[in-house]
């Protein structure tokens, strides 16, 4: 699974095989897991929590959401490089 960013003990990554979905990123502690937290990126440059499968504490999750929003353009660029297709957004 391609790692996109790191934040403390958390890794933010793409799950290969999801290129048909709108752009999103997964978050897990130290290594990718199947039930990782999922964050949708929005067309307006923000993000929306899809689920917190990694059970990340609220404070850390808030900081991660801010990190995702601040790196929206970078994440979208990496999505295009990884999946070689057009980007669509959840909303």
C-alpha positions in Angstrom: 0.0 0.0 0.0 1.6 3.3 -1.0 2.4 5.5 2.0 1.5 9.2 1.3 2.2 10.9 4.6 3.3 10.2 8.1 2.1 11.9 11.3 3.6 10.7 14.5 2.8 7.0 14.8 0.2 7.3 12.0 0.6 6.5 8.4 -1.6 7.9 5.7 -1.9 5.6 2.7 -3.9 4.5 -0.4 -5.3 1.0 -0.6 -4.5 -0.5 -4.0 -7.6 -1.6 -5.9 -9.8 1.3 -4.9 -9.2 3.5 -8.0 -12.9 3.4 -8.9 -13.8 5.3 -5.7 -13.7 9.0 -5.1 -10.3 10.2 -3.8 -9.7 9.3 -0.1 -7.0 8.3 2.2 -6.6 5.6 4.9 -5.0 6.1 8.3 -3.5 3.5 10.6 -0.9 3.1 13.3 2.5 2.1 12.0 1.3 -0.1 9.1 -1.6 -0.5 6.7 -4.6 -2.5 8.0 -7.7 -3.6 6.2 -10.0 -1.8 8.6 -8.1 1.5 8.8 -9.7 4.9 9.3 -11.0 6.3 6.0 -11.2 10.0 5.1 -12.9 11.3 1.9 -11.4 14.4 0.3 -13.9 17.0 -1.0 -14.0 19.1 -4.1 -13.9 22.3 -1.9 -10.4 21.3 -0.5 -11.6 19.8 2.8 -12.2 16.3 4.0 -14.9 14.2 5.7 -14.4 11.3 8.0 -15.9 8.1 6.5 -15.1 5.9 9.4 -12.7 5.6 12.3 -11.9 1.9 11.9 -8.4 2.5 13.6 -10.1 3.9 16.7 -7.9 7.0 16.6 -8.4 9.2 19.6 -10.5 12.4 18.9 -7.6 14.8 19.4 -5.3 12.9 17.1 -8.1 12.4 14.6 -8.8 16.2 14.6 -5.1 16.9 13.9 -5.0 14.3 11.1 -8.1 15.8 9.5 -6.4 19.2 9.5 -3.2 17.6 8.0 -5.3 16.0 5.3 -7.0 19.3 4.5 -3.7 21.2 4.4 -2.2 18.5 2.0 -5.3 18.2 -0.2 -3.5 19.1 -3.4 -0.6 16.9 -2.6 -2.8 13.9 -1.8 -4.8 14.4 -5.0 -1.6 14.6 -7.0 -0.4 11.3 -5.4 -3.8 9.7 -6.1 -3.5 10.6 -9.8 0.1 9.3 -10.0 -0.9 6.0 -8.2 -4.1 5.2 -10.0 -3.5 6.9 -13.4 -7.0 8.3 -13.8 -9.3 11.2 -13.3 -10.1 12.3 -9.8 -13.6 12.4 -8.5 -14.7 13.6 -5.1 -17.2 12.3 -2.5 -18.9 15.7 -2.5 
